[in-house]
Amino acid sequence: MSLHEATTTRLPEDPVSIYDRFTNLYDLMFRVNGYGRSVERYLRENPLPLPAGARVLDAGCGTGLLTLAFLRVHERPAEVASIDLSLRSLQTARRAVQKLPKGPRRRVAFAQSNALALPFADEAFDLVLTSGVLEYLPLREGLGELARVLAPGGRLLFVPVRPSPMTRLLEVMFRFKAHPPLEVEAETRRFFRVLDHHHFPSFEPIGWTKSLVLAQKP
C-alpha cells in the first residue's frame, strides 16, 4: 500500500474516540498559548536535513499543531500523512491546512488511525512528528511503532510532557499521564540516537509543560 493510499481511506462517519470531545478545547488552547509558534521557531532555527519529496508522518496530529508548524517552515516538496484517532480533530486540522498558502508540491493526506498500529509499511517515512500522543500510550510500544515506520537515518521529533504543577492540571483535564523524564530518555535511546533535547525558554508557555526531543534512527 502506498503512502497516499494508506491515508486516503474513507474516514468513518461515526467517531470512535473519546478525544473528539477535546477538539475545540485543544484547538482554542493552541491558538492562545503559542505552542505552534514555539515549535515553528525551533524548526526555523534548526532546519531538518530532509530530501526533496520527503515523506513525513504526523502521528496523532490532533488539530494540526505539528503539521502546520512543519508546513509553514519547510519550503521543499514533501508528502505529509497526518493521522489521529479523533475524526473531529482531523477535520479541524484539514481545514487549517487548506487555509495555508499553497506550497511547492506539498501533499497532505489525513486518515483516522491508531498510533500503536500505523497503517504504513516498515521504513516508510523520512521524518516522524508527534506531540500529545505518547502520554496516552505505553511508552516503549509507542516509540517502537514510530521507529518501525521510520527509515534508517530518518528523524523523530516529539514534544514530551514533563512533570510540573501545570502538568498535573492538564493530566486531569485531558486524561493522560506524563512519563517520567528518565523513562522517556531511556526508552528513546532504546530505538534512536538522541540529537537534541531542547528546553524552551520559560517565557514561552510551551516551556512550562513541554520540551522537544530530536532523535535519529540508526
BAFI-3210 file (N, C-alpha, C; in Angstrom, 3 decimals, decimal comma, padded with zeros to 6 digits):
// residues 218
n [1|2|3|4|5|6|7|8|9|10|11|12|13|14|15|16|17|18|19|20|21|22|23|24|25|26|27|28|29|30|31|32|33|34|35|36|37|38|39|40|41|42|43|44|45|46|47|48|49|50|51|52|53|54|55|56|57|58|59|60|61|62|63|64|65|66|67|68|69|70|71|72|73|74|75|76|77|78|79|80|81|82|83|84|85|86|87|88|89|90|91|92|93|94|95|96|97|98|99|100|101|102|103|104|105|106|107|108|109|110|111|112|113|114|115|116|117|118|119|120|121|122|123|124|125|126|127|128|129|130|131|132|133|134|135|136|137|138|139|140|141|142|143|144|145|146|147|148|149|150|151|152|153|154|155|156|157|158|159|160|161|162|163|164|165|166|167|168|169|170|171|172|173|174|175|176|177|178|179|180|181|182|183|184|185|186|187|188|189|190|191|192|193|194|195|196|197|198|199|200|201|202|203|204|205|206|207|208|209|210|211|212|213|214|215|216|217|218]
n.u [000,848|000,589|001,916|000,067|-002,301|-002,693|-003,493|-005,799|-008,045|-011,548|-012,860|-014,498|-017,982|-018,940|-017,547|-014,912|-013,503|-012,877|-011,542|-012,603|-014,243|-012,517|-011,651|-012,376|-011,493|-008,738|-007,958|-008,525|-006,807|-004,261|-004,259|-004,165|-002,029|000,373|001,960|002,372|003,786|006,147|007,234|007,477|009,383|011,598|012,009|012,684|015,068|016,603|017,059|015,806|017,526|016,170|015,261|014,261|010,851|010,342|009,108|006,728|005,394|002,839|002,097|-000,688|-001,989|-003,837|-005,395|-003,722|-001,256|001,637|001,754|001,002|003,027|005,283|004,655|004,620|007,265|008,873|010,058|010,315|009,325|007,116|005,610|003,034|001,631|-000,995|-002,245|-004,834|-006,788|-009,138|-011,871|-013,100|-010,971|-009,241|-010,745|-010,745|-007,988|-007,539|-009,034|-007,569|-005,088|-005,845|-006,163|-003,651|-001,038|-000,461|001,954|005,171|004,407|003,483|001,891|-000,762|-002,254|-004,982|-005,937|-007,873|-006,539|-004,841|-002,153|-000,638|-000,841|000,016|-000,973|001,030|003,850|006,939|009,671|008,749|008,900|010,686|010,730|009,259|006,769|005,454|003,202|001,725|000,738|002,209|001,890|-000,493|-000,029|001,552|004,898|007,198|006,093|004,813|006,953|008,362|006,663|006,679|009,371|009,401|008,143|009,849|012,487|015,873|018,269|016,414|014,507|013,061|010,866|009,660|007,433|007,588|005,574|006,519|006,849|005,246|003,755|001,691|001,364|000,100|-002,481|-003,263|-003,180|-005,419|-007,435|-007,253|-006,956|-004,526|-001,210|001,834|005,003|007,777|010,727|013,284|012,552|011,504|013,842|015,429|013,877|013,647|016,310|016,531|015,590|016,511|019,013|019,708|019,634|019,149|017,930|015,740|015,038|012,488|012,421|011,569|009,765|008,104|004,993|004,883|007,151|006,528|005,402|006,403|009,082|011,371|012,320|014,714|015,548|017,365|016,988|019,030]
n.v [-001,195|002,187|005,356|007,439|006,000|004,737|006,810|007,846|006,388|006,141|008,070|006,945|007,560|007,675|008,819|007,305|007,898|009,056|011,385|013,184|014,903|016,714|018,346|021,076|022,468|021,814|023,019|025,728|026,237|025,883|027,914|030,114|029,766|029,670|027,442|026,303|028,326|028,334|025,788|026,077|028,133|026,775|024,889|026,581|027,654|025,432|023,801|020,884|018,239|017,301|015,373|016,451|015,986|014,652|012,176|012,431|011,910|012,819|011,718|011,266|013,806|015,580|018,713|019,774|020,927|020,252|019,514|021,915|023,657|022,469|022,704|025,457|026,096|024,365|024,453|022,920|020,354|017,878|014,943|014,568|012,752|012,795|011,577|010,555|009,548|010,908|011,933|014,459|016,134|015,649|016,733|019,427|019,979|019,537|021,631|023,823|023,453|023,770|026,479|027,529|029,156|027,933|025,442|024,303|021,772|020,225|017,681|016,849|014,392|013,033|010,749|008,512|006,794|004,459|005,151|003,095|001,118|001,656|002,329|001,747|000,756|-000,801|001,393|003,641|006,416|009,567|011,427|011,631|013,127|013,961|014,820|015,084|012,514|010,174|010,217|008,992|006,386|003,127|003,652|002,357|000,678|002,586|004,240|002,249|001,556|003,934|003,948|001,740|002,561|004,461|005,346|004,064|006,301|008,284|010,900|011,519|013,712|014,754|015,965|015,816|015,710|017,169|016,584|018,921|021,571|022,637|020,557|018,557|019,560|019,516|016,787|015,874|017,269|016,313|013,604|012,081|010,702|011,871|010,655|009,659|011,695|010,376|007,851|008,435|009,282|006,937|005,023|006,251|006,166|003,483|002,940|004,962|007,428|010,143|013,430|016,026|017,631|019,830|022,600|024,762|028,354|029,842|031,916|031,287|029,797|027,040|026,055|025,677|023,208|021,397|019,863|019,449|016,796|015,678|013,043|010,316|007,552|004,713]
n.w [000,000|-000,867|000,365|-000,118|-000,638|001,826|003,447|002,427|002,728|003,185|005,782|008,727|009,443|012,012|014,920|016,805|018,981|022,274|022,368|020,657|022,041|023,099|021,095|020,366|022,626|022,707|020,273|020,729|022,903|021,718|019,875|021,507|023,357|021,986|021,359|018,827|017,480|018,933|018,350|015,603|015,484|016,534|014,478|012,376|013,268|013,479|010,967|009,371|007,802|005,224|002,343|-000,997|-001,672|000,675|002,920|005,318|008,534|010,707|013,644|015,342|015,003|016,047|016,186|014,348|015,125|014,830|012,135|010,846|011,772|010,597|007,818|007,512|007,719|006,155|002,934|000,699|-001,709|-000,385|001,054|003,203|005,807|007,978|010,903|013,191|016,044|016,468|014,714|014,513|015,190|013,053|010,966|011,715|011,584|008,837|007,676|008,630|007,371|004,713|004,576|004,452|002,516|-000,788|-001,117|-002,448|-004,260|-002,095|-000,570|001,506|003,404|005,243|007,802|009,800|012,460|014,625|016,728|017,708|015,890|013,130|009,768|007,807|005,810|006,894|007,502|006,081|006,188|006,207|008,180|011,346|013,240|016,428|019,027|022,212|022,254|022,986|025,691|026,138|025,639|026,138|026,709|025,581|023,604|022,007|021,057|019,758|017,632|016,175|015,477|013,807|011,398|010,475|008,351|008,158|009,431|009,360|011,016|014,232|015,731|018,694|021,292|024,388|027,367|030,377|033,889|036,003|037,992|036,370|034,579|036,097|036,345|033,647|033,164|034,538|033,189|030,547|030,707|030,570|031,162|032,169|031,248|033,284|033,118|033,022|032,174|029,659|028,367|028,492|027,079|024,617|023,756|023,399|020,880|019,230|018,332|020,273|019,220|020,005|022,892|023,550|025,562|026,007|026,328|029,490|029,322|027,276|026,892|026,201|027,331|029,965|030,322|028,473|026,573|023,807|021,756|019,528|017,519|015,978|013,831|013,908]
ca.u [000,000|001,396|001,672|-001,166|-003,422|-002,902|-004,068|-006,984|-009,192|-012,676|-012,984|-015,817|-018,873|-019,151|-016,279|-014,688|-012,566|-013,321|-010,797|-013,424|-014,827|-011,492|-011,166|-012,499|-010,640|-007,363|-007,727|-008,506|-005,594|-003,088|-004,336|-003,886|-000,784|001,559|002,789|002,754|004,823|007,402|007,775|007,861|010,650|012,654|012,275|013,375|016,429|017,289|016,485|015,986|018,121|015,244|015,372|013,082|009,878|010,423|007,907|006,592|004,230|002,442|001,402|-001,520|-001,855|-004,772|-005,952|-002,742|-000,148|002,936|001,595|001,005|004,364|006,174|004,333|004,978|008,724|009,512|009,774|010,587|008,254|007,014|004,351|002,747|000,496|-001,379|-003,238|-005,315|-007,984|-010,307|-012,362|-013,315|-009,664|-008,752|-011,481|-010,247|-006,643|-007,633|-009,483|-006,466|-004,087|-006,379|-006,056|-002,263|-000,658|-000,067|003,386|005,767|004,078|003,348|000,609|-001,090|-003,384|-005,422|-006,618|-008,131|-005,697|-004,279|-000,695|000,006|-000,999|000,035|-001,277|002,113|004,909|008,183|010,634|008,012|008,998|011,973|010,552|008,034|006,467|004,350|003,058|000,487|000,266|002,908|001,377|-001,665|000,388|002,739|005,961|008,061|005,347|004,586|008,196|008,715|005,866|007,214|010,647|009,142|007,783|010,874|013,603|017,194|018,769|015,321|014,442|011,854|010,746|008,483|007,336|007,062|005,121|007,375|006,120|005,261|002,424|000,739|001,123|-000,874|-003,800|-003,562|-003,440|-006,812|-008,314|-007,202|-006,914|-003,287|-000,211|003,189|006,007|008,936|011,763|014,333|011,986|011,441|015,196|015,894|013,130|014,023|017,625|016,384|015,290|017,033|020,130|019,198|020,434|018,931|016,814|015,601|014,168|012,001|012,573|010,480|008,758|007,198|004,098|005,192|008,237|006,013|004,960|006,953|010,379|011,361|013,377|015,015|016,326|017,603|017,014|020,322]
ca.v [000,000|003,397|006,373|008,155|005,083|004,454|007,960|008,364|005,538|006,951|008,156|006,509|008,658|007,687|008,915|006,208|008,331|009,998|012,627|014,121|015,904|017,695|019,023|022,536|022,991|021,722|023,999|027,046|026,367|026,031|029,234|031,136|029,607|029,850|026,246|026,138|029,308|027,905|024,688|026,650|028,847|025,764|024,313|027,583|027,839|024,135|023,171|019,445|017,886|016,401|015,393|016,889|014,907|013,929|011,507|012,925|011,444|013,432|010,612|011,871|015,216|016,449|019,768|020,176|021,705|019,984|019,566|023,316|024,213|021,937|023,271|026,880|026,238|023,549|025,092|021,998|019,375|016,856|014,226|014,542|011,950|013,205|010,615|010,764|008,775|011,770|012,408|015,905|016,786|015,563|017,701|020,752|020,108|019,657|022,994|024,750|023,270|024,314|027,938|027,928|029,396|026,721|025,210|023,695|020,353|019,574|016,991|016,451|013,475|012,795|009,468|008,102|005,623|004,267|005,320|001,826|000,193|002,576|001,620|002,029|-000,245|-000,510|002,329|004,403|007,860|010,221|012,223|011,404|014,152|013,601|015,609|014,827|011,165|009,146|010,245|008,128|005,058|002,532|004,403|001,516|000,247|003,742|004,592|001,150|001,649|005,061|003,508|000,774|003,197|005,451|004,780|004,245|007,656|009,236|011,618|011,616|014,919|014,674|017,033|015,142|016,464|016,942|016,849|020,274|021,856|022,793|019,232|017,819|020,054|019,031|015,348|015,709|017,806|015,578|012,172|011,423|010,588|012,190|009,660|010,231|012,092|009,370|006,779|008,942|009,254|005,559|004,339|006,874|005,649|002,082|002,854|006,096|008,219|011,476|014,502|017,277|017,717|021,276|023,144|026,059|029,403|029,856|032,922|030,707|028,882|025,632|025,689|025,363|021,815|020,512|020,056|018,904|015,830|015,316|011,798|009,716|006,090|004,216]
ca.w [000,000|-000,951|001,385|-000,411|-000,471|003,244|004,137|001,765|003,013|003,662|007,229|009,176|009,793|013,453|015,625|017,734|020,000|023,304|022,207|019,906|022,930|023,453|019,895|020,417|023,691|022,219|019,220|021,361|023,706|020,868|019,262|022,521|024,121|021,158|021,221|017,426|017,135|019,552|017,559|014,311|015,681|016,654|013,168|011,560|013,771|013,391|009,773|009,274|006,509|004,545|000,880|-001,746|-001,686|001,946|003,407|006,693|009,285|011,978|014,308|016,366|014,632|016,745|015,334|013,338|015,672|014,210|010,683|010,445|012,014|009,566|006,508|007,488|007,693|005,118|001,652|-000,399|-001,893|000,667|001,217|004,633|006,269|009,327|011,394|014,553|016,382|016,542|013,426|014,585|015,154|011,676|010,157|012,076|011,030|007,384|007,347|008,889|006,315|003,468|004,618|004,245|001,125|-001,483|-001,089|-003,639|-004,420|-000,792|-000,496|002,874|003,470|006,612|007,993|011,176|012,713|015,960|016,695|018,051|014,754|011,989|008,520|006,872|005,734|007,596|006,911|005,072|006,357|006,478|009,397|012,116|014,230|017,316|020,253|022,921|021,932|023,760|027,067|026,179|025,196|026,757|026,059|024,750|022,433|021,143|020,378|018,878|016,406|015,412|014,907|012,733|010,129|010,143|007,591|008,776|009,238|009,494|012,287|015,036|016,546|019,560|022,291|025,574|028,533|031,541|035,132|036,555|038,562|035,284|034,002|036,911|035,960|032,304|033,249|034,943|032,152|029,283|030,993|030,167|032,222|031,723|031,585|033,977|032,160|032,864|031,365|028,285|027,809|028,330|026,024|023,347|023,371|023,024|019,453|018,486|018,839|020,588|018,643|020,727|023,839|023,629|026,602|025,576|027,348|030,470|028,989|026,292|027,618|025,954|028,233|031,299|030,411|027,449|025,925|022,450|021,530|018,143|017,558|014,668|013,804|013,408]
c.u [000,881|001,050|000,342|-002,384|-003,738|-003,593|-005,286|-008,161|-010,313|-012,774|-014,375|-016,667|-019,059|-017,816|-016,141|-013,891|-013,193|-012,637|-011,550|-013,946|-013,815|-011,120|-011,213|-011,600|-009,171|-007,069|-007,641|-007,218|-004,382|-003,091|-003,877|-002,475|000,481|002,446|003,280|003,855|006,166|008,047|008,243|009,197|011,806|013,013|012,990|014,832|017,263|016,741|016,798|016,516|017,280|015,430|014,131|012,128|009,880|009,072|007,807|005,305|004,044|001,545|000,626|-001,544|-002,778|-005,368|-004,901|-001,529|001,156|002,852|001,697|002,383|005,336|005,916|004,703|006,481|009,338|009,104|010,066|009,412|008,283|005,657|004,122|001,501|000,213|-002,498|-003,629|-006,506|-009,255|-010,692|-012,552|-011,995|-009,090|-009,462|-011,009|-008,859|-006,685|-008,055|-008,345|-005,401|-004,563|-006,285|-004,627|-002,015|-000,190|001,450|003,865|005,528|004,102|001,956|000,399|-002,339|-003,691|-006,138|-006,804|-007,384|-005,197|-002,760|000,050|-000,104|-001,077|-000,154|-000,241|003,150|006,093|009,004|009,996|008,290|010,434|011,919|009,229|007,933|005,374|004,384|001,727|-000,090|000,905|002,428|000,113|-001,317|001,410|003,959|006,803|007,346|005,115|005,825|008,619|007,943|006,324|008,541|010,427|008,918|008,805|012,047|014,905|017,759|017,690|015,250|013,055|011,919|009,490|008,599|006,755|006,598|006,053|006,602|006,328|003,895|001,354|000,380|000,063|-002,298|-004,193|-003,858|-004,889|-007,752|-008,404|-006,935|-005,689|-002,357|001,166|004,147|007,174|010,055|012,856|013,838|011,900|012,813|015,647|015,181|013,417|015,341|017,580|016,234|016,039|018,322|019,628|020,165|020,320|017,778|016,689|014,630|013,770|012,203|011,347|009,420|007,822|006,306|004,401|006,290|007,771|005,688|005,687|008,389|010,269|012,559|013,496|015,946|016,416|017,624|018,331|020,185]
c.v [001,242|004,349|007,060|007,254|004,847|005,595|008,531|007,412|006,393|006,906|007,714|007,686|008,776|007,761|007,803|006,652|009,272|011,348|013,625|015,241|016,983|018,607|020,536|023,140|022,948|022,846|025,405|027,256|026,632|027,367|030,316|031,014|029,666|028,639|026,085|027,087|028,909|026,770|025,193|027,380|027,865|025,206|025,300|027,726|026,568|023,365|021,676|019,091|016,857|016,479|016,016|015,708|014,080|013,365|011,778|012,373|012,298|012,418|011,146|013,373|016,135|017,460|020,398|020,925|021,490|019,999|021,005|023,947|023,746|022,601|024,742|027,082|025,560|024,053|024,198|021,028|018,303|016,183|014,033|013,685|012,336|012,296|010,948|009,840|009,605|012,298|013,917|016,663|016,780|016,578|019,123|020,987|020,290|021,073|023,995|024,654|023,890|025,835|028,425|028,269|028,096|026,607|024,539|022,184|019,616|018,979|016,512|015,585|013,177|011,448|009,212|006,806|005,644|004,346|004,054|000,793|001,026|001,809|001,873|000,908|000,161|000,506|003,219|005,900|008,313|011,021|011,837|012,499|013,627|014,468|015,265|013,453|010,118|009,104|009,404|006,671|004,457|003,050|003,534|001,084|001,404|004,141|003,500|001,193|002,828|004,686|002,563|001,462|004,238|004,775|004,952|005,622|008,718|009,815|011,564|012,913|014,779|015,647|016,432|016,123|016,149|017,305|018,282|020,512|022,002|021,443|018,475|018,258|019,511|017,536|015,074|016,143|016,877|014,084|011,470|011,331|010,860|011,092|010,333|010,544|011,047|008,185|007,203|008,864|007,826|004,857|004,955|006,299|004,157|001,940|003,882|006,623|009,643|012,527|015,800|017,086|019,186|021,664|024,561|027,098|029,476|030,897|032,443|029,684|027,409|025,143|025,332|023,876|020,866|020,861|019,433|017,994|015,579|014,125|011,232|008,201|005,618|003,565]
c.w [000,000|000,184|001,139|-000,201|000,999|003,957|003,446|001,868|003,600|005,182|007,650|009,619|011,302|014,173|016,650|018,946|021,011|023,138|021,341|020,808|023,309|022,284|020,019|021,481|023,294|021,234|019,798|022,142|022,822|020,137|020,235|023,093|023,287|021,007|019,782|017,016|017,728|018,768|016,203|014,425|015,806|015,286|012,248|011,974|013,669|012,183|009,717|007,883|005,757|003,032|000,252|-001,858|-000,425|002,340|004,909|007,293|010,527|012,668|015,505|016,180|015,406|015,778|014,428|013,826|014,912|012,689|010,194|010,639|010,942|008,223|006,418|007,322|006,482|003,738|000,458|-000,558|-000,805|000,579|002,709|004,878|007,711|009,803|012,829|014,785|016,270|015,169|013,433|014,537|013,745|010,780|010,434|011,489|009,519|006,983|007,552|007,805|005,011|003,415|004,398|002,783|000,485|-001,525|-002,354|-003,680|-003,074|-000,698|000,940|002,828|004,935|006,687|009,481|011,439|014,144|015,881|017,093|016,933|013,479|010,680|007,439|006,921|006,597|006,789|005,845|005,107|006,627|007,777|010,032|013,168|015,153|018,575|020,893|022,679|022,834|025,206|027,238|025,897|026,145|026,003|025,129|023,480|021,465|020,374|019,404|017,570|015,545|014,761|013,734|011,394|009,682|009,442|008,366|008,429|009,340|010,892|012,911|015,818|017,382|020,715|023,562|026,650|029,697|032,813|035,624|037,200|037,480|034,669|034,782|036,586|034,593|032,301|033,628|033,825|030,943|029,458|030,412|031,364|031,648|032,162|032,302|032,982|031,964|032,034|029,903|027,637|027,529|027,176|024,658|022,857|023,031|021,503|018,609|019,110|019,057|020,046|019,430|021,701|024,205|024,729|026,196|026,685|028,260|030,139|027,875|027,014|027,394|026,896|029,632|031,436|029,465|027,085|024,544|022,271|020,035|018,179|016,161|014,784|013,236|012,041]
res [m|s|l|h|e|a|t|t|t|r|l|p|e|d|p|v|s|i|y|d|r|f|t|n|l|y|d|l|m|f|r|v|n|g|y|g|r|s|v|e|r|y|l|r|e|n|p|l|p|l|p|a|g|a|r|v|l|d|a|g|c|g|t|g|l|l|t|l|a|f|l|r|v|h|e|r|p|a|e|v|a|s|i|d|l|s|l|r|s|l|q|t|a|r|r|a|v|q|k|l|p|k|g|p|r|r|r|v|a|f|a|q|s|n|a|l|a|l|p|f|a|d|e|a|f|d|l|v|l|t|s|g|v|l|e|y|l|p|l|r|e|g|l|g|e|l|a|r|v|l|a|p|g|g|r|l|l|f|v|p|v|r|p|s|p|m|t|r|l|l|e|v|m|f|r|f|k|a|h|p|p|l|e|v|e|a|e|t|r|r|f|f|r|v|l|d|h|h|h|f|p|s|f|e|p|i|g|w|t|k|s|l|v|l|a|q|k|p]
***
